[in-house]
Structures are given as structure tokens and as C-alpha cells.
Amino acid sequence: MDHIVELGAFLRSCRGRLDPVAAGMPRTARRRVPGLRREELAQLAGVSVDYYTRLEQGRSRTASPEILQALAIALRLNDTEHAHLFDLANRRPAQPRQVGSAPPERISPAARQLLTTLDAAYCPAFVLGRHTAVVATNPLARALIADFDAMPAHERNQARFVFLDPAAHTLYADWEAVAADTAAMLRMDAGRHPDDPRLGELVVELAAHSECFREYWAERRVHERTEGTKRYHHPVVGDLTVTYQALALPGGTDQTLFVYTTEPGSPSETALRLLAAWSGEPLADSGARTIPQK
């Protein structure tokens, strides 16, 4: 991935999404394209139109932190988009491509024990690594979402499940929002790790088999999950809503622990307890499985 090309494309995408009136531009009835014009953004950021045009077209290979900050403010980027902009503009030298299979991602014994403890508390939990690879799950997460470790190794990926598994379309009550966020998570990961061969292969596979992924990927939105709610329509226990927390695991592993909880006494809590009983695994003794990756 050429980071200069990606930087220009990201700037164009953000510029096209920004409402001119909200950005302080005078209201006009004649706009042939959505968003701000190049000259308007250059004016807001305090740079020359020629320089901004060269930056957006990939003809300028440098941008100072001060200019990037001015562009971020003018474009009204959120924290996630701001970080992605700087990722694209301050690319480190490419690392040599790994030959052969990369070693499998693993979680620490402490993280594995935490998954088991959460399972006993009726909390689905799982760990995602780079490019949304599913690294580890507890039994309740497998029962709620999918039994990833029963899948072939290359399919053990959250993004692949969302876009390519038909079951995901009915499982997620808000599939379109989940799919858009998932593509944006991969886009964020691509900015941080542009030379990761697994990520490139995943993007190629998803783009080849999912028109929806191609559309969301082309929007160049970025997203980093921290907390929120998610609605499921489970084939066994019906509708339920969970609150999730996304917690970065220590050690610089690029691994994130996702923990699902429900409102005490709610129908959703009852549904999770029924799901635990239906899955037939004694929760306190079942443990968390680490999913081997190729």
C-alpha cells in the first residue's frame, strides 16, 4: 500500500463528507460535488491551494505535523480519524515480507484465565488480534456468535465471518452498521500495519466476494471500537442486546479483549443464561480456547 496515495484518498474522502455550511462556508445553490472544494479546505487549513492539491494527488511526499494538524482541524476529524491521518502521513520504512507461515497469535495465561472467569459470570468474551483475527474465545461467545475453532484456520476471522458467512446477516440485528464498522476497523489496521501480508490477503478475499465490503472499503472511514451496544437475533434464544467493552491487552500484542454484558434481570440476561444451558458446557470448568492460526 502506497501511503502517499492512501493519504490523498483519505483526504478526498473526508473532504467530500464535510458539510460546507457546518465548516463555515457561505451557503450556495451551485455545488457540483458534495463536501468542500479543495480551495475551501486549503483556506480553512491555512495552506496554499497548490500545495494541498499536490498533497491530495500524491505529488507531495512530505507533510509537517503542523500542516497535518491544521488539516485535521479543518476537516473536523475525530480522534480515530486524526490518528489514522498521522499514520498515513508518517509511514515507517516497509518491513521485509515474511516468508512462509507466520507464528500463531497466542494470549497470555492471565488473559486465558480472565476469559474463563468471564464465562462463569455469563459474559461472552473473545480476543481479536491484527486484521480482526479471532485468537481466543470462551464457550458463551462461541454459542452466541460462532464456533470459530470449528472452522478451517483461514476462516477464523471476525471480518470474514461478518461479510462472507450468510449466518451473520441474520445474527446481527443491525448488520449494515456492524459491517461498516468492521470495514472501518480493517482500514484503521491497514494504516498502522500497511505491510502486513495477512491483512492484504484478507482485503483481497473480501473485496472479491463481497460487494458490500467493496463499497464500505472505498469510503475510507476508520473506526476503533471502545464501547457500545450490539443487538443479536439468535436462532436459539431470540433477540438480545449486549453492552460491550473493548480492552487492549498489555504487552504490545495488538490484541483486544471484547467483553459482553447484559442488564441484570433483563430478558437479554435470561437469554444468555438459556444459551449457556443450551450449549451444554459446564461454564466454570470449560475454560477458554486459544484458536490456532495458520
N, C-alpha and C positions, 0 to 999 in steps of 0.2 A: 504494500500500500504506500503510494507516494504521499507523504504527509503534507506537502505543499498543495497538491491537487485537492486532498481532503479538506485542508484548511479553507481553500477558496470555496469549495462546495458547501461547507458548513456555514460560512459567512453568507453565501447567497440564500441558503435555506432559512437562516434566522432573519435576514433582511426581508425576505418575502412573507414571513409570518407576522411581522411587526405592523400594527395599525398606525398609519401615518398621523392621524389626528391625536391618538394617545401619545405619540412620540413628540408632539408639539408642532407638527407641520400644519400649515393652513389647509382648511377643507377645500377640496377642488373636485369638480364633477368629472374631470377628464384624466383618468389614470388607466393606462393600457395594461398594466400589470399590477398584481397585488403587492402590498407592502411598500417599503421605502424605495425611492430611487437611489442609485449609487451616490449621486451628488448630494442628496439629502443626508444620507448616513455619513458621508465624509464631512459634511458641515457640522453635524452633531458631534462627531468624534474629534474634530479639530485637525483633520489631516487633508492633504490635497486630494482632489478627485483623481488625478493621475496616479498618485501613489496607491490609493485604495483600489482603483481599477486593476492595477498590476498585481496587487495582493490577492484580489478575488479571482483573477485569471491565472494565478500560479506563476506569474512572471517576476515576482519578487520573493526571494528565498529567505528573507530576514524580516523580523518584526520585533521591535523592542517591547519589553514588558509594559512600558508606559503607553505605547500605542495599543497594545492588546487590551490593557485596562480601559482605555478610552473607548475602544470598540465595544467591549463588554457592557460598559455603562450605556452607551448609545443604543445598543441592541436590547437592553434591559434583560440580560441573561440572568437566569437563576444560578444558584451555587453549583449545581451539577453541570450546566452548560458552560459556566465560567471555567471550571476545572478542565472540561473537555477542550475548550478553545486553547488553553495553555498547553495541554497535552499535545495537540496537533502542531502548535507553533514552535514548541521546544523539543523536537524529536531527538532522541539519543541515537548514536550510530547503530545501524542494524546489527543484530547478533547473528552469528552463523546458524544456518538452518540445521536442526538436529537430524542426524541420520538414524533411521530405524525407529523403533517404538520408544516413546518417552516413558520414564518410570511412572507407575500408577500413583495417583494422588492418595495420600493417607491422612487420617485425622489422628490427633494425639489421644492417648489413653484417657486423659481428663475429658476431652470432648466426647469420646465414646460413652463414658460413664454418664455424662450430662444428658445425652440422648436417651439412655436407658431410664434415668431418673424422670425425665420429662414424659416418657411414655407411661410410666406408672402413675403420673398425675393427669392422664388423659389429655396430653398435649402432643399433637403431631409435630414432629421436628425433623429437619433434614439439613444437610450441609451441601452447599453448592461451591464448586471450585471455579477455575477460569472457564470462560465461554459457557457458563451455566451447566458444567458437567456435574452430575449427581454423584457425590463422593460417598455419602453415608445417609442412612435413613433409620428411623425407628419403626416398629411394627404399625403403629397407628397412622403414620404418614404413608406407609405402603398401602394400607387399607383405604385411606381417604383418596389418595391421588393415583398412584400406580405402583405396581411391584417392579421397580426398576431393576432390581438384581435378578429378576426372572427374564429380563430382556437380553438380547445379544449385547455385547460390550459397547459397540459403537452407537447403540440406541439409548444408552443411559445418560440422557441429556434433557434438561428441562425445556430448552427451546425446541429441540427436535420433537419432544412429546407434544408441546403446545401447537406447533404448526403442522406436523405430519401424522399424528395419531388421531383418527376420527373420534375416539372416545373423549378427547379433550374438548371438543366443540360442545358436547352436551354436559360434560362435567363442570366446566366453568360457566356460571350463570351470566357473567359479563366477559365472554370470550374475546370480543373485539378489544376491550380495554386491556385484558391480560396479554393478548398477542402484541399490541402496540408497545406496552411496557417492556415485554420480553425482547423485542427487536431493538428497543432503545437501550436496554441493558447490554446487549451484544455490541451495539455501536459504541457505548462507553468503554467497553472492554477492548475494542479494536483501537481506540485512541491511546489506551495505556500500553497495549501489547501488540503493536502493528505487525510484528514479525513472528507471531505465534502460528505455526503451520496448522495446528488443530483448529484454531479459530477460522482461518482462511478456508479450510476444507468444509467446515460446518456451514459457513455462509454460502459457499458454492452449492452445497447439497440443498439447503433450504430454498435458495433462490431458484434452483432447478425444478423443485417440486411444489412450491407454494407461491401462487400469485399474490396472496395477501402479504407474505413476507417481503416479496419484492417491492410492494407498494410502501410498506412501513419502513423498510430499509432505506428506500430512496428519499424519505422525508428527513433523514439525518437528525432525528431527535435523539436526545440522550436522557437516560434515566438511571437513578441509583435508588434502589428500594431501601427504605429505613423502617417504616411502619405504615400500617394501614389496615383495611379490611378486605376480605375476599369472600365472595359468595359461591357456594357449590350446589350443584344439583346431583346428588349421589344416587346411583341406580339402586342401592340397597336401603339407605336411611332417608332419602329425600333431600329437601332443602335445608341448608345450614349456613351460618355466617360465622367466620372466624376473624379474630384480630391477629395480625402478625407483627412480629418484631424481627428485624434483620440485624444480626450482631456479628461484627468482624471478629474472627478468631485470631488470637495472638500468634506471633512468630513470623509475620510477613509471608503467609502462605497463600494469600489471595482467596482464602476460604471464608464463606459467610454462613453462619448458623441461622436458619429460619425457624422460629417458634410460633406455633398457632395456639391461641387460647380462645375460650368462649365465655360468654357472660354466665356467671353462676346462676343455676336454676332456670336457665333459658331452654327453649326447645333445641337450640343448637348443642348445648352441653349434653342433653339427653341423647341426641342423635350420635354424638361422638362416643358416648358410653355404650350405646347399642352397637355401634360399629366395632368397638373393641371386643364386645362379646361375640359378634358375628364372625370376626376374623379368627377366633378360636385360638389365639396365642395368649398364654398367661403373661400379662404385661410385666410384672415385676421381675420375672425370671427370663424374659425372652432376649433382652439385650438389643443393642443396635448393631446393624450390619454395616461393615465398610464394603463399598461396592468396588470391585477391582476394575481398573480401566486399562484398556489396551494402550 
